[in-house]
Amino acid sequence: MAHIRELEAEPNKPVSRQHVVSQVLLRRFAAPGRGSTGNLVSWLDLHHPERHCKDKGTKALGFERDFVAFASGSLEELWNATEQRMGEAFAVLDDPAALGDREVAGTLRDTVALHFIRSLRFREVHDKAWKETYDAGLRRLLGEDRSRLDAAAVAECGIYPGTQAAAEYFARRFMETSQHLVDSGAVLRTAIEERFHRAREILAPHSVNVLVAAEGEFLIGDSPAITFAYTNVPTQGVFGVPLGNAHTAVLPVGPQHLIAIGGPTSEVRRIPRDEVDALNTVQIQAAVRHVYFRPGSSLPRFVRTVCAFGKRQPLPRIPSRR
């Protein structure tokens, strides 16, 4: 609550168009478009993958209006502190020695943390968690904490909630303050900032690896930082696990490059086509609505195949944090 009050006092500098995929990152997938003098990025809507592939500039892609509605100005400043460093770090991705540089490695880890937290999937998890918390709170007030609810109702209105309907009414009133903070975006705002700093802490001790596509190329989804946890069987595992439980976290950073956090040492490693395809499949399956790629690539057909058949391939064994 103290931090929410601090944010309420900040100057009103709302930012409506909030990128969940950094423009710095999207520009890595850009190329001259058909009939255009500027660089564009191709994209597909996963809800309608059969539709014609479209090209747009990076400003028109990868954003969500009012993704965080509360104190968005200061949150954008927080993201900018990392995004302003991305370009220099991306420029040395092919240099194994550069990955050992403290500043470069720190920026790349922060880039993964940023895109893991500032994501549509994170907001989905947050919203689901609040719904569960709200429902559990109502059950407690109507059950084990009923005496507390009755006392609050009498103190506020001088009325004892003798019926179930009356008790449910006062229980919802009791939860109104918390619900208001959620509806305003304040709870999401503080959760995102807190989890971003926590994600940075989790990733900070681990090495940074770059996987280079020897054949084919990478695409990027609208929730692009993805965690993997492996079973005891090589190449078998799950994606989308909590960051603290993950063996590795990955993020595509261009058609030829993907960052992987983990492993005993930093390395630049070329990977074959089947591993590129597996990583692209996970990007598609983890995305909420859109995927982006280089104009002129053969990826639209691949995306449509994954969408149509739910294609699943073994996860590549990429450098692990454990």
Secondary structure as the mmCIF struct_conf table of DSSP 4:
data_model
#
loop_
_struct_conf.conf_type_id
_struct_conf.id
_struct_conf.beg_label_comp_id
_struct_conf.beg_label_asym_id
_struct_conf.beg_label_seq_id
_struct_conf.end_label_comp_id
_struct_conf.end_label_asym_id
_struct_conf.end_label_seq_id
HELX_RH_AL_P HELX_RH_AL_P1 ALA A 2 GLU A 8
TURN_TY1_P TURN_TY1_P1 ALA A 9 ALA A 9
BEND BEND1 GLU A 10 GLU A 10
BEND BEND2 SER A 16 SER A 16
STRN STRN1 ARG A 17 HIS A 19
BEND BEND3 VAL A 20 VAL A 21
HELX_RH_AL_P HELX_RH_AL_P2 GLN A 23 LEU A 26
HELX_RH_3T_P HELX_RH_3T_P1 ARG A 27 PHE A 29
STRN STRN2 ALA A 31 PRO A 32
HELX_LH_PP_P HELX_LH_PP_P1 GLY A 33 GLY A 33
TURN_TY1_P TURN_TY1_P2 ARG A 34 GLY A 35
BEND BEND4 THR A 37 GLY A 38
STRN STRN3 ASN A 39 ASP A 45
TURN_TY1_P TURN_TY1_P3 LEU A 46 HIS A 47
BEND BEND5 HIS A 48 HIS A 48
TURN_TY1_P TURN_TY1_P4 PRO A 49 GLU A 50
BEND BEND6 ARG A 51 ARG A 51
HELX_LH_PP_P HELX_LH_PP_P2 HIS A 52 CYS A 53
STRN STRN4 LYS A 54 LYS A 56
HELX_RH_3T_P HELX_RH_3T_P2 THR A 58 ALA A 60
BEND BEND7 LEU A 61 GLY A 62
STRN STRN5 PHE A 63 ARG A 65
TURN_TY1_P TURN_TY1_P5 ASP A 66 ASP A 66
BEND BEND8 PHE A 67 VAL A 68
BEND BEND9 PHE A 70 ALA A 71
HELX_RH_AL_P HELX_RH_AL_P3 SER A 72 PHE A 90
TURN_TY1_P TURN_TY1_P6 ALA A 91 ASP A 94
HELX_RH_3T_P HELX_RH_3T_P3 PRO A 96 GLY A 100
BEND BEND10 ASP A 101 ASP A 101
HELX_RH_AL_P HELX_RH_AL_P4 ARG A 102 ILE A 117
BEND BEND11 ARG A 118 SER A 119
HELX_RH_AL_P HELX_RH_AL_P5 LEU A 120 LEU A 142
TURN_TY1_P TURN_TY1_P7 GLY A 143 ASP A 145
HELX_RH_AL_P HELX_RH_AL_P6 ARG A 146 CYS A 157
BEND BEND12 GLY A 158 GLY A 158
BEND BEND13 THR A 163 THR A 163
HELX_RH_AL_P HELX_RH_AL_P7 GLN A 164 PHE A 174
TURN_TY1_P TURN_TY1_P8 MET A 175 MET A 175
HELX_RH_AL_P HELX_RH_AL_P8 GLU A 176 ASP A 183
TURN_TY1_P TURN_TY1_P9 SER A 184 GLY A 185
HELX_RH_AL_P HELX_RH_AL_P9 ALA A 186 LEU A 203
TURN_TY1_P TURN_TY1_P10 ALA A 204 PRO A 205
BEND BEND14 HIS A 206 HIS A 206
STRN STRN6 VAL A 208 ALA A 213
BEND BEND15 ALA A 214 GLY A 216
STRN STRN7 ILE A 220 GLY A 221
BEND BEND16 ASP A 222 SER A 223
STRN STRN8 ILE A 226 TYR A 230
BEND BEND17 ASN A 232 VAL A 233
TURN_TY1_P TURN_TY1_P11 PRO A 234 THR A 235
STRN STRN9 GLY A 237 PHE A 239
BEND BEND18 GLY A 240 GLY A 240
HELX_RH_3T_P HELX_RH_3T_P4 LEU A 243 ASN A 245
BEND BEND19 HIS A 247 HIS A 247
STRN STRN10 THR A 248 GLY A 254
TURN_TY1_P TURN_TY1_P12 PRO A 255 GLN A 256
STRN STRN11 HIS A 257 ILE A 261
BEND BEND20 GLY A 263 THR A 265
STRN STRN12 VAL A 268 ILE A 271
HELX_RH_AL_P HELX_RH_AL_P10 ARG A 273 ALA A 286
BEND BEND21 VAL A 288 ARG A 289
STRN STRN13 HIS A 290 PHE A 293
TURN_TY1_P TURN_TY1_P13 PRO A 295 GLY A 296
BEND BEND22 SER A 298 SER A 298
HELX_RH_AL_P HELX_RH_AL_P11 LEU A 299 PHE A 309
HELX_LH_PP_P HELX_LH_PP_P3 PRO A 314 PRO A 316
#
